[in-house]
Structures are given as C-alpha cells and as structure tokens.
Amino acid sequence: MTLKDYYNGLDESSPRTKLRDEIIKECGISYDTFYKWMNGNTREIPKTSRERIAQITGISVEELFPTPSLTI
C-alpha cells in the first residue's frame, strides 16, 4: 500500500486531515509540497521525510514508497 493509497483510503474527514497535518508538521513542508508528493509531481521525497512518514503511519518505507521496477 503506497502512501497515496493509504491516504486516499482514509475517511474524508478527521483522519485524513490529521494525517496530512502531522506529515506537514513533522516533515517541515508546505501544503503545496504535501499535495505534490501525493500526486507524484515531484522527483523524490527526501529519505528523512519518508522515514518520518513511515513512523507516523506504522507502515514500512518500502511499502509506502516502492521503487519502480526496471524494465529491460
């Protein structure tokens, strides 16, 4: 389950807002940056932020942020 899947699976109300606000606070980012991360409109989320988000959600970094498979 990626971060986007996890976030979208939460209720529209309080849990989603709480998660968004906690990620923004803990990672020191703006709302714009958060939504860029959620929509994949950024090159990469910094390692420290990925680790903090994993701690917040209780889901491993590898599961939240899978690396794209290489096609040969």
Number of C-alpha atoms within 10 A of each C-alpha: 14 16 20 15 11 13 18 12 11 13 10 10 8 10 12 16 14 11 16 15 16 15 21 18 12 12 17 12 13 13 14 10 15 20 14 14 16 16 10 12 11 12 8 10 15 9 10 10 17 20 17 16 22 18 12 13 15 10 17 16 19 13 12 20 17 12 8 6 6 5 4 3
